[in-house]
């Protein structure tokens, strides 16, 4: 009887473990290294990549009228799209608290100097409505795929 009880407990326990393994979400399972994807994304051995991150700040010249502000915003958004299309801008977005920090850019460039040249093409920067604080940054090379995924989940353009 005791052997039978132990056998039943062992069977239930092993069934529970196999069921638990089946329900482990895919991200927690051991991934398989994809050398082709790593090379395509410019990943190092840690899956990381060099970028430059930009903090967009309110600039010294914010007294434009609503027509000029709209024109600068349209130019700013067009510049973002152009840089993304060129593969130079990986990620961009505004902060939602209306503070001094207005947003971030993550540039797919290796140096602050390269990023500075790109930020100097933004109409809002040129007009002094925004200014950028640039820093070299080390992050996941997977960020390079954000834009492609974003295109698949958005319904509207800005």
KEDO-6172 format. One record per residue: x, y negated, z of N, C-alpha, C in turn; residue number from 1; residue in one letter. Coordinates in nm, 4 decimals, padded with zeros to 6 digits. Each point is the difference from the previous one (the first is absolute). Example, Ala and Ser with C-alpha at 12.3 -4.5 7.8 and 13.67 -1.06 7.14 Angstrom:
+----------+----------+----------+----------+----------+----------+----------+----------+----------+-----+---------+
|      n_x |      n_y |      n_z |     ca_x |     ca_y |     ca_z |      c_x |      c_y |      c_z | num | residuo |
+----------+----------+----------+----------+----------+----------+----------+----------+----------+-----+---------+
|  01.3190 |  00.5690 |  00.7800 | -00.0890 | -00.1190 |  00.0000 |  00.0900 | -00.1200 |  00.0000 |   1 |       A |
| -00.0350 | -00.1050 | -00.0720 |  00.0820 | -00.1190 |  00.0060 | -00.0770 | -00.1090 |  00.0730 |   2 |       S |
+----------+----------+----------+----------+----------+----------+----------+----------+----------+-----+---------+
//
This chain:
+----------+----------+----------+----------+----------+----------+----------+----------+----------+-----+---------+
|      n_x |      n_y |      n_z |     ca_x |     ca_y |     ca_z |      c_x |      c_y |      c_z | num | residuo |
+----------+----------+----------+----------+----------+----------+----------+----------+----------+-----+---------+
|  00.0820 |  00.1185 |  00.0000 | -00.0820 | -00.1185 |  00.0000 |  00.0867 | -00.1253 |  00.0000 |   1 |       X |
|  00.1047 |  00.0025 |  00.0842 |  00.0900 | -00.1134 |  00.0104 |  00.0708 | -00.0250 | -00.1340 |   2 |       X |
|  00.0462 |  00.1057 | -00.0667 |  00.0664 | -00.0110 | -00.1299 | -00.0967 | -00.0592 | -00.1020 |   3 |       X |
| -00.1252 |  00.0420 |  00.0042 | -00.1010 | -00.0497 | -00.0929 | -00.0260 | -00.1487 |  00.0240 |   4 |       X |
| -00.0063 | -00.0431 |  00.1250 | -00.0221 | -00.1393 |  00.0338 |  00.1170 | -00.0857 | -00.0475 |   5 |       X |
|  00.1211 |  00.0493 |  00.0230 |  00.1198 | -00.0715 | -00.0459 | -00.0003 | -00.0095 | -00.1521 |   6 |       X |
| -00.0387 |  00.1055 | -00.0680 | -00.0064 | -00.0010 | -00.1463 | -00.1016 | -00.1016 | -00.0499 |   7 |       X |
| -00.1150 | -00.0091 |  00.0645 | -00.1039 | -00.0959 | -00.0395 |  00.0500 | -00.1423 |  00.0225 |   8 |       X |
|  00.0638 | -00.0243 |  00.1139 |  00.0537 | -00.1336 |  00.0288 |  00.1067 | -00.0372 | -00.1030 |   9 |       X |
|  00.0879 |  00.0940 | -00.0321 |  00.1048 | -00.0251 | -00.0997 | -00.0610 | -00.0294 | -00.1362 |  10 |       X |
| -00.1031 |  00.0728 | -00.0371 | -00.0675 | -00.0209 | -00.1283 | -00.0655 | -00.1381 | -00.0052 |  11 |       X |
| -00.0699 | -00.0373 |  00.1064 | -00.0648 | -00.1316 |  00.0058 |  00.1052 | -00.1105 | -00.0058 |  12 |       X |
|  00.1094 |  00.0180 |  00.0761 |  00.1071 | -00.0983 |  00.0027 |  00.0632 | -00.0170 | -00.1376 |  13 |       X |
|  00.0295 |  00.1099 | -00.0686 |  00.0620 | -00.0094 | -00.1326 | -00.0963 | -00.0604 | -00.1010 |  14 |       X |
| -00.1299 |  00.0274 |  00.0130 | -00.0999 | -00.0598 | -00.0888 | -00.0055 | -00.1506 |  00.0234 |  15 |       X |
|  00.0066 | -00.0412 |  00.1262 | -00.0033 | -00.1427 |  00.0336 |  00.1200 | -00.0714 | -00.0586 |  16 |       X |
|  00.1164 |  00.0616 |  00.0090 |  00.1205 | -00.0619 | -00.0542 | -00.0102 | -00.0113 | -00.1511 |  17 |       X |
| -00.0441 |  00.1057 | -00.0679 | -00.0086 | -00.0070 | -00.1462 | -00.1032 | -00.1028 | -00.0427 |  18 |       X |
| -00.1107 | -00.0143 |  00.0725 | -00.1007 | -00.1017 | -00.0317 |  00.0562 | -00.1399 |  00.0224 |  19 |       X |
|  00.0766 | -00.0181 |  00.1077 |  00.0601 | -00.1302 |  00.0288 |  00.0973 | -00.0391 | -00.1101 |  20 |       X |
|  00.0783 |  00.0978 | -00.0484 |  00.0941 | -00.0288 | -00.1078 | -00.0732 | -00.0410 | -00.1270 |  21 |       X |
| -00.1164 |  00.0584 | -00.0261 | -00.0772 | -00.0345 | -00.1192 | -00.0549 | -00.1417 |  00.0068 |  22 |       X |
| -00.0228 | -00.0508 |  00.1210 | -00.0612 | -00.1314 |  00.0132 |  00.1000 | -00.1125 |  00.0215 |  23 |       X |
|  00.1293 |  00.0303 |  00.0001 |  00.1006 | -00.1046 |  00.0143 | -00.0072 | -00.0891 | -00.1233 |  24 |       X |
| -00.0182 | -00.1306 |  00.0188 | -00.0071 | -00.0901 | -00.1155 |  00.1284 |  00.0061 | -00.0824 |  25 |       X |
| -00.0134 | -00.0168 | -00.1294 |  00.1137 |  00.0100 | -00.0911 |  00.1191 | -00.0870 |  00.0406 |  26 |       X |
| -00.0183 | -00.1250 |  00.0459 |  00.1174 | -00.0802 |  00.0349 |  00.0821 |  00.0576 |  00.1148 |  27 |       X |
| -00.0588 |  00.0858 |  00.0825 |  00.0741 |  00.0576 |  00.1111 |  00.0711 |  00.1285 | -00.0387 |  28 |       X |
| -00.0326 |  00.0537 | -00.1162 |  00.0684 |  00.1193 | -00.0466 |  00.1348 | -00.0412 | -00.0573 |  29 |       X |
|  00.0930 |  00.0917 | -00.0020 |  00.1328 | -00.0304 | -00.0516 | -00.0075 | -00.0327 | -00.1483 |  30 |       X |
|  00.0454 | -00.1206 | -00.0391 | -00.0025 | -00.0364 | -00.1421 |  00.1144 |  00.0671 | -00.0758 |  31 |       X |
| -00.0149 |  00.0068 | -00.1286 |  00.1036 |  00.0534 | -00.0860 |  00.0701 | -00.1185 | -00.0651 |  32 |       X |
|  00.1312 | -00.0070 |  00.0132 |  00.0772 | -00.1101 | -00.0570 | -00.0148 | -00.0017 | -00.1511 |  33 |       X |
| -00.0320 | -00.1147 | -00.0558 | -00.0171 | -00.0175 | -00.1438 |  00.1128 | -00.0898 | -00.0495 |  34 |       X |
|  00.1062 |  00.0608 | -00.0491 |  00.1182 | -00.0763 | -00.0412 | -00.0293 | -00.0913 | -00.1184 |  35 |       X |
| -00.0882 |  00.0407 | -00.0888 | -00.0349 | -00.0823 | -00.1164 | -00.0711 | -00.1273 |  00.0467 |  36 |       X |
| -00.0972 |  00.0161 |  00.0904 | -00.0720 | -00.1156 |  00.0526 |  00.0939 | -00.0896 |  00.0805 |  37 |       X |
|  00.0847 |  00.0586 |  00.0805 |  00.0952 | -00.0785 |  00.0802 |  00.0886 | -00.0849 | -00.0908 |  38 |       X |
|  00.0478 |  00.0591 | -00.1074 |  00.0851 | -00.0756 | -00.0934 | -00.0798 | -00.1100 | -00.0698 |  39 |       X |
| -00.1206 |  00.0325 | -00.0438 | -00.0868 | -00.0979 | -00.0675 | -00.0259 | -00.1219 |  00.0891 |  40 |       X |
| -00.0185 |  00.0230 |  00.1302 | -00.0311 | -00.1076 |  00.0935 |  00.1239 | -00.0693 |  00.0563 |  41 |       X |
|  00.1173 |  00.0502 | -00.0353 |  00.1236 | -00.0589 |  00.0506 |  00.0231 |  00.0305 |  00.1464 |  42 |       X |
| -00.0483 |  00.1139 |  00.0458 |  00.0115 |  00.0374 |  00.1408 |  00.1411 |  00.0486 |  00.0329 |  43 |       X |
|  00.0459 | -00.0343 |  00.1187 |  00.1252 |  00.0568 |  00.0476 | -00.0297 |  00.1344 |  00.0676 |  44 |       X |
|  00.0980 |  00.0566 |  00.0665 | -00.0181 |  00.1321 |  00.0623 | -00.1043 |  00.0013 |  00.1114 |  45 |       X |
| -00.0361 | -00.1171 |  00.0493 | -00.1015 | -00.0103 |  00.1053 | -00.1376 | -00.0366 | -00.0556 |  46 |       X |
| -00.0100 | -00.0080 | -00.1332 | -00.1258 | -00.0396 | -00.0625 | -00.0242 | -00.1500 |  00.0090 |  47 |       X |
|  00.1052 | -00.0750 |  00.0242 | -00.0101 | -00.1442 |  00.0203 |  00.0569 | -00.0752 | -00.1197 |  48 |       X |
| -00.0280 | -00.1319 | -00.0017 |  00.0381 | -00.0855 | -00.1128 |  00.0266 | -00.1405 |  00.0540 |  49 |       X |
|  00.0900 | -00.0722 | -00.0630 |  00.0269 | -00.1401 |  00.0373 | -00.1007 | -00.0917 | -00.0690 |  50 |       X |
| -00.0547 | -00.0920 |  00.0748 | -00.0926 | -00.1013 | -00.0504 |  00.0402 | -00.1346 |  00.0590 |  51 |       X |
| -00.0714 | -00.1026 | -00.0397 |  00.0054 | -00.1286 |  00.0695 | -00.1427 | -00.0341 |  00.0372 |  52 |       X |
| -00.0204 | -00.0288 |  00.1284 | -00.1331 | -00.0372 |  00.0477 | -00.0050 | -00.1524 |  00.0120 |  53 |       X |
| -00.1120 | -00.0558 | -00.0401 | -00.0189 | -00.1446 |  00.0056 | -00.1192 | -00.0314 |  00.0888 |  54 |       X |
|  00.0216 | -00.0895 |  00.0933 | -00.1093 | -00.0516 |  00.0801 | -00.0400 | -00.1332 | -00.0619 |  55 |       X |
| -00.1222 | -00.0081 | -00.0488 | -00.0505 | -00.1241 | -00.0565 | -00.0512 | -00.0855 |  00.1151 |  56 |       X |
|  00.0489 | -00.1228 |  00.0061 | -00.0389 | -00.0916 |  00.1067 | -00.0677 | -00.1216 | -00.0617 |  57 |       X |
| -00.0811 | -00.0665 |  00.0809 | -00.0583 | -00.1263 | -00.0441 |  00.1147 | -00.0961 | -00.0262 |  58 |       X |
| -00.0026 | -00.0617 | -00.1185 |  00.1062 | -00.0923 | -00.0374 | -00.0267 | -00.1412 |  00.0496 |  59 |       X |
|  00.0946 | -00.0885 | -00.0251 | -00.0116 | -00.1379 |  00.0487 | -00.1012 | -00.0850 | -00.0784 |  60 |       X |
| -00.0384 |  00.0454 | -00.1191 | -00.0907 | -00.0785 | -00.0842 | -00.1317 |  00.0749 | -00.0174 |  61 |       X |
| -00.0948 | -00.0237 |  00.0918 | -00.1290 |  00.0707 | -00.0041 | -00.1166 | -00.0982 | -00.0129 |  62 |       X |
|  00.0281 | -00.1174 | -00.0516 | -00.1055 | -00.1013 | -00.0056 | -00.0629 | -00.0145 | -00.1396 |  63 |       X |
|  00.0095 |  00.1043 | -00.0813 | -00.0607 | -00.0041 | -00.1327 | -00.1526 | -00.0019 |  00.0122 |  64 |       X |
| -00.0655 | -00.0625 | -00.0981 | -00.1471 |  00.0042 | -00.0004 | -00.0460 |  00.1402 | -00.0394 |  65 |       X |
| -00.1296 |  00.0255 |  00.0106 | -00.0521 |  00.1357 | -00.0224 |  00.0243 |  00.0483 | -00.1428 |  66 |       X |
| -00.0043 | -00.0898 | -00.0962 |  00.0247 |  00.0394 | -00.1399 |  00.1447 |  00.0456 | -00.0177 |  67 |       X |
|  00.0927 | -00.0789 |  00.0544 |  00.1418 |  00.0355 | -00.0105 |  00.0312 |  00.1258 |  00.0811 |  68 |       X |
| -00.0602 |  00.0130 |  00.1170 |  00.0190 |  00.1203 |  00.0827 | -00.0460 |  00.1242 | -00.0753 |  69 |       X |
| -00.1156 | -00.0085 | -00.0650 | -00.0513 |  00.1131 | -00.0787 |  00.0959 |  00.0330 | -00.1146 |  70 |       X |
|  00.0472 | -00.1025 | -00.0688 |  00.0929 |  00.0200 | -00.1117 |  00.1286 |  00.0691 |  00.0487 |  71 |       X |
|  00.0515 | -00.0435 |  00.1142 |  00.1211 |  00.0623 |  00.0551 | -00.0257 |  00.1444 |  00.0406 |  72 |       X |
| -00.1178 |  00.0266 |  00.0570 | -00.0330 |  00.1361 |  00.0409 | -00.0115 |  00.0929 | -00.1213 |  73 |       X |
| -00.0628 | -00.0479 | -00.1058 | -00.0106 |  00.0795 | -00.1233 |  00.1396 |  00.0282 | -00.0551 |  74 |       X |
|  00.0856 | -00.1011 | -00.0022 |  00.1378 |  00.0190 | -00.0464 |  00.0766 |  00.0971 |  00.0890 |  75 |       X |
| -00.0211 | -00.0115 |  00.1300 |  00.0634 |  00.0901 |  00.0972 | -00.0412 |  00.1444 | -00.0264 |  76 |       X |
| -00.1295 |  00.0231 | -00.0190 | -00.0502 |  00.1354 | -00.0258 |  00.0500 |  00.0529 | -00.1353 |  77 |       X |
|  00.0044 | -00.0853 | -00.1007 |  00.0529 |  00.0415 | -00.1306 |  00.1475 |  00.0373 |  00.0101 |  78 |       X |
|  00.0741 | -00.0745 |  00.0806 |  00.1417 |  00.0296 |  00.0202 |  00.0177 |  00.1340 |  00.0718 |  79 |       X |
| -00.0840 |  00.0248 |  00.0989 |  00.0035 |  00.1284 |  00.0702 | -00.0224 |  00.1141 | -00.0988 |  80 |       X |
| -00.1021 | -00.0138 | -00.0834 | -00.0315 |  00.1038 | -00.0989 |  00.1167 |  00.0209 | -00.0970 |  81 |       X |
|  00.0594 | -00.1086 | -00.0475 |  00.1124 |  00.0104 | -00.0932 |  00.1177 |  00.0731 |  00.0649 |  82 |       X |
|  00.0346 | -00.0384 |  00.1222 |  00.1124 |  00.0644 |  00.0692 | -00.0285 |  00.1486 |  00.0258 |  83 |       X |
| -00.1241 |  00.0317 |  00.0329 | -00.0376 |  00.1410 |  00.0201 |  00.0092 |  00.0763 | -00.1318 |  84 |       X |
| -00.0482 | -00.0607 | -00.1083 |  00.0065 |  00.0644 | -00.1320 |  00.1447 |  00.0266 | -00.0415 |  85 |       X |
|  00.0900 | -00.0880 |  00.0395 |  00.1422 |  00.0165 | -00.0319 |  00.0694 |  00.1004 |  00.0931 |  86 |       X |
| -00.0717 |  00.0476 |  00.1018 |  00.0585 |  00.0946 |  00.0945 |  00.0864 | -00.0657 |  00.1062 |  87 |       X |
| -00.0030 | -00.1316 |  00.0082 |  00.0812 | -00.0729 |  00.0975 | -00.0713 | -00.0200 |  00.1336 |  88 |       X |
| -00.1328 |  00.0042 | -00.0007 | -00.0773 | -00.0199 |  00.1220 | -00.0735 |  00.1290 |  00.0327 |  89 |       X |
|  00.0329 |  00.0577 |  00.1139 | -00.0559 |  00.1288 |  00.0401 | -00.1307 | -00.0175 |  00.0758 |  90 |       X |
| -00.0052 | -00.1037 |  00.0820 | -00.1145 | -00.0179 |  00.0885 | -00.0159 | -00.1480 |  00.0298 |  91 |       X |
| -00.1242 | -00.0452 |  00.0086 | -00.0276 | -00.1390 |  00.0358 | -00.1344 | -00.0053 |  00.0696 |  92 |       X |
| -00.0124 | -00.0911 |  00.0921 | -00.1291 | -00.0167 |  00.0652 |  00.0024 | -00.1110 |  00.1019 |  93 |       X |
| -00.1166 | -00.0597 |  00.0225 | -00.0098 | -00.1101 |  00.0962 | -00.0214 |  00.0501 |  00.1422 |  94 |       X |
|  00.0404 | -00.0827 |  00.0954 | -00.0387 |  00.0226 |  00.1389 | -00.1391 | -00.0599 |  00.0170 |  95 |       X |
| -00.0782 |  00.0568 |  00.0862 | -00.1406 | -00.0378 |  00.0115 | -00.0315 | -00.0919 |  00.1176 |  96 |       X |
|  00.1047 | -00.0469 |  00.0693 | -00.0262 | -00.0823 |  00.1183 |  00.0151 | -00.1500 | -00.0230 |  97 |       X |
|  00.0233 | -00.0432 | -00.1223 |  00.0090 | -00.1419 | -00.0354 |  00.1070 | -00.0735 |  00.0810 |  98 |       X |
|  00.1076 |  00.0710 |  00.0332 |  00.1093 | -00.0609 |  00.0753 |  00.1064 | -00.0562 | -00.0917 |  99 |       X |
|  00.1136 | -00.0321 |  00.0572 |  00.1133 | -00.0544 | -00.0742 |  00.0530 |  00.1013 | -00.1018 | 100 |       X |
|  00.0034 |  00.1280 |  00.0401 |  00.0372 |  00.1054 | -00.0951 | -00.1204 |  00.0276 | -00.0890 | 101 |       X |
|  00.0188 | -00.0133 | -00.1298 | -00.1114 |  00.0115 | -00.0942 | -00.0086 |  00.1366 | -00.0658 | 102 |       X |
|  00.1138 |  00.0705 | -00.0149 | -00.0028 |  00.1307 | -00.0649 |  00.1380 |  00.0602 | -00.0102 | 103 |       X |
|  00.0061 |  00.1174 | -00.0662 |  00.1285 |  00.0659 | -00.0226 |  00.0106 |  00.0457 | -00.1451 | 104 |       X |
|  00.1216 |  00.0078 | -00.0452 |  00.0368 |  00.0653 | -00.1253 |  00.1064 |  00.1022 |  00.0367 | 105 |       X |
|  00.0009 |  00.1118 | -00.0707 |  00.1134 |  00.0918 |  00.0055 |  00.0501 |  00.0128 | -00.1430 | 106 |       X |
|  00.1225 | -00.0482 | -00.0206 |  00.0612 | -00.0003 | -00.1325 |  00.0852 |  00.1243 | -00.0205 | 107 |       X |
| -00.0071 |  00.0554 | -00.1193 |  00.0831 |  00.1130 | -00.0394 |  00.1303 | -00.0537 | -00.0584 | 108 |       X |
|  00.0764 | -00.0658 |  00.0843 |  00.1324 | -00.0500 | -00.0356 |  00.0917 |  00.0288 |  00.1179 | 109 |       X |
|  00.1295 | -00.0023 | -00.0245 |  00.0958 |  00.0365 |  00.1047 |  00.0549 | -00.1178 |  00.0786 | 110 |       X |
| -00.0114 | -00.1202 | -00.0551 |  00.0617 | -00.1143 |  00.0678 | -00.1002 | -00.1136 |  00.0197 | 111 |       X |
|  00.0283 | -00.0791 |  00.1017 | -00.0804 | -00.1186 |  00.0279 |  00.0105 | -00.0987 | -00.1164 | 112 |       X |
|  00.1170 | -00.0073 | -00.0615 |  00.0197 | -00.0918 | -00.1123 | -00.0939 |  00.0336 | -00.1166 | 113 |       X |
| -00.0133 |  00.1297 | -00.0304 | -00.0930 |  00.0420 | -00.1060 | -00.1429 | -00.0368 |  00.0363 | 114 |       X |
| -00.0379 |  00.0233 |  00.1245 | -00.1359 | -00.0324 |  00.0445 | -00.0241 | -00.1506 | -00.0049 | 115 |       X |
|  00.1006 | -00.0789 |  00.0344 | -00.0130 | -00.1467 | -00.0038 | -00.0321 | -00.0464 | -00.1412 | 116 |       X |
|  00.0671 |  00.0573 | -00.0991 | -00.0280 | -00.0365 | -00.1397 | -00.1458 |  00.0313 | -00.0368 | 117 |       X |
| -00.0511 |  00.1115 |  00.0527 | -00.1389 |  00.0367 | -00.0283 | -00.0983 | -00.0921 |  00.0722 | 118 |       X |
|  00.0296 | -00.0352 |  00.1240 | -00.0922 | -00.0874 |  00.0739 | -00.0026 | -00.1399 | -00.0605 | 119 |       X |
|  00.1097 | -00.0404 | -00.0610 |  00.0055 | -00.1334 | -00.0612 | -00.0877 | -00.0120 | -00.1239 | 120 |       X |
| -00.0615 |  00.1095 | -00.0446 | -00.0910 | -00.0052 | -00.1152 | -00.1456 | -00.0189 |  00.0433 | 121 |       X |
| -00.0267 | -00.0030 |  00.1286 | -00.1368 | -00.0084 |  00.0508 | -00.0447 | -00.1462 |  00.0067 | 122 |       X |
| -00.1120 | -00.0351 | -00.0669 | -00.0475 | -00.1392 |  00.0017 | -00.0254 | -00.0554 |  00.1406 | 123 |       X |
| -00.0450 |  00.0820 |  00.0918 | -00.0252 | -00.0475 |  00.1362 |  00.1310 | -00.0307 |  00.0728 | 124 |       X |
|  00.1064 |  00.0727 | -00.0327 |  00.1322 | -00.0270 |  00.0564 |  00.0545 | -00.1291 | -00.0612 | 125 |       X |
| -00.0095 | -00.0101 | -00.1323 |  00.0494 | -00.1182 | -00.0713 | -00.0672 | -00.1266 |  00.0534 | 126 |       X |
| -00.1316 |  00.0067 |  00.0272 | -00.0754 | -00.1161 |  00.0478 |  00.0220 | -00.0266 |  00.1490 | 127 |       X |
|  00.0657 |  00.0916 |  00.0710 |  00.0231 | -00.0179 |  00.1427 | -00.1185 |  00.0400 |  00.0867 | 128 |       X |
| -00.1018 |  00.0594 | -00.0610 | -00.1151 |  00.0463 |  00.0787 |  00.0375 |  00.1220 |  00.0849 | 129 |       X |
|  00.0897 |  00.0825 | -00.0544 |  00.0526 |  00.1157 |  00.0719 |  00.1517 | -00.0061 | -00.0021 | 130 |       X |
|  00.0603 |  00.0650 |  00.0976 |  00.1440 |  00.0222 | -00.0019 |  00.0254 |  00.1433 |  00.0431 | 131 |       X |
|  00.1133 |  00.0538 | -00.0402 |  00.0300 |  00.1400 |  00.0268 |  00.1202 |  00.0127 |  00.0924 | 132 |       X |
| -00.0116 |  00.0969 |  00.0906 |  00.1120 |  00.0410 |  00.0837 |  00.0339 |  00.1421 | -00.0443 | 133 |       X |
|  00.1216 |  00.0193 | -00.0505 |  00.0391 |  00.1270 | -00.0619 |  00.0972 |  00.0781 |  00.0879 | 134 |       X |
| -00.0205 |  00.1324 |  00.0045 |  00.0869 |  00.0879 |  00.0792 |  00.0208 |  00.1320 | -00.0738 | 135 |       X |
|  00.1253 |  00.0525 | -00.0028 |  00.0202 |  00.1348 | -00.0530 | -00.0742 |  00.0973 |  00.0902 | 136 |       X |
| -00.0584 |  00.1022 | -00.0599 | -00.0838 |  00.0925 |  00.0761 |  00.0185 |  00.1407 | -00.0541 | 137 |       X |
| -00.0075 |  00.0977 |  00.0882 |  00.0201 |  00.1411 | -00.0328 | -00.1288 |  00.0727 |  00.0357 | 138 |       X |
| -00.0701 |  00.0523 | -00.1014 | -00.1269 |  00.0666 |  00.0246 | -00.0166 |  00.1219 | -00.0888 | 139 |       X |
| -00.1089 |  00.0679 |  00.0168 | -00.0269 |  00.1214 | -00.0759 | -00.0057 | -00.0280 | -00.1505 | 140 |       X |
|  00.0664 |  00.0841 | -00.0766 | -00.0055 | -00.0115 | -00.1460 | -00.1404 |  00.0291 | -00.0522 | 141 |       X |
| -00.0824 |  00.0632 |  00.0807 | -00.1382 |  00.0297 | -00.0402 | -00.0806 | -00.1265 | -00.0244 | 142 |       X |
|  00.0437 | -00.1134 |  00.0547 | -00.0698 | -00.1267 | -00.0263 | -00.0069 | -00.0296 | -00.1496 | 143 |       X |
|  00.0942 |  00.0545 | -00.0740 |  00.0029 | -00.0228 | -00.1448 | -00.1258 |  00.0548 | -00.0669 | 144 |       X |
| -00.0731 |  00.0876 |  00.0672 | -00.1205 |  00.0585 | -00.0590 | -00.1289 | -00.0701 |  00.0429 | 145 |       X |
|  00.0096 | -00.0973 |  00.0877 | -00.1202 | -00.0677 |  00.0509 | -00.0807 | -00.0629 | -00.1128 | 146 |       X |
|  00.0651 | -00.0680 | -00.0916 | -00.0724 | -00.0700 | -00.1068 | -00.0806 |  00.0963 | -00.0865 | 147 |       X |
|  00.0583 |  00.1129 | -00.0357 | -00.0710 |  00.0983 | -00.0808 | -00.1212 |  00.0562 |  00.0716 | 148 |       X |
|  00.0148 |  00.0252 |  00.1280 | -00.1124 |  00.0497 |  00.0794 | -00.1060 | -00.1086 |  00.0137 | 149 |       X |
|  00.0449 | -00.1226 |  00.0247 | -00.0942 | -00.1120 |  00.0164 | -00.0877 | -00.0186 | -00.1239 | 150 |       X |
|  00.0598 |  00.0141 | -00.1169 | -00.0773 | -00.0137 | -00.1250 | -00.1141 |  00.1016 | -00.0065 | 151 |       X |
|  00.0182 |  00.1150 |  00.0622 | -00.1007 |  00.1058 | -00.0043 | -00.1130 | -00.0205 |  00.1009 | 152 |       X |
|  00.0206 | -00.0865 |  00.0986 | -00.1012 | -00.0147 |  00.1046 | -00.0680 | -00.1371 |  00.0024 | 153 |       X |
|  00.0467 | -00.0951 | -00.0842 | -00.0627 | -00.1325 | -00.0002 | -00.1131 | -00.0051 | -00.1022 | 154 |       X |
| -00.1008 | -00.0769 |  00.0301 | -00.1110 | -00.0204 | -00.0920 |  00.0102 | -00.1333 | -00.0726 | 155 |       X |
|  00.0600 | -00.0994 |  00.0631 |  00.0054 | -00.1371 | -00.0534 |  00.1408 | -00.0550 | -00.0003 | 156 |       X |
|  00.0202 | -00.0983 | -00.0831 |  00.1264 | -00.0774 | -00.0034 | -00.0172 | -00.1227 |  00.0884 | 157 |       X |
|  00.1123 | -00.0546 |  00.0468 | -00.0050 | -00.1270 |  00.0720 | -00.0154 | -00.1118 | -00.0995 | 158 |       X |
+----------+----------+----------+----------+----------+----------+----------+----------+----------+-----+---------+
//
